[in-house]
């Protein structure tokens, strides 16, 4: 990952973590809207022949309007993974940007919840070869995911998610989020 990208991710994460509890909004129905930020790690599954699946890492943030519905935005990048195609070796990396509407179902009397999300994601896959065969794919499409989470306490939870990012890329991650 390039130094500028790392700096921007660190700056965004630091900025989001400085959001205070004052950001919560009361709707008069007993529920207070709740912003959150998180980090995730996992693995991309790229539908490309001869490509190892790169390790994924990212940040996300969102806002729950009520206990069930919310919005979420995320950035997920990858390390360089090896590929071998037509006698050529090289490296491939992927990144995705997404914006989603979310739905959570809280299982009664537990900290466990199910999560679904649907929105739009832009996925970019780039590869460089040892010879002249470089490639770059970019796709903006409908994307969605499902996951399970566990609220450790009212301000912290962990999640496991599976996301489909268009027709040829998927993402499996685990992450943690801090609620304000």
Helices and strands as residue ranges (DSSP letters): H 3-17, G 21-23, E 25-26, E 32-46, E 55-64, E 69-78, E 81-85, E 88-106, E 112-129, E 135-153, E 156-165, E 169-179
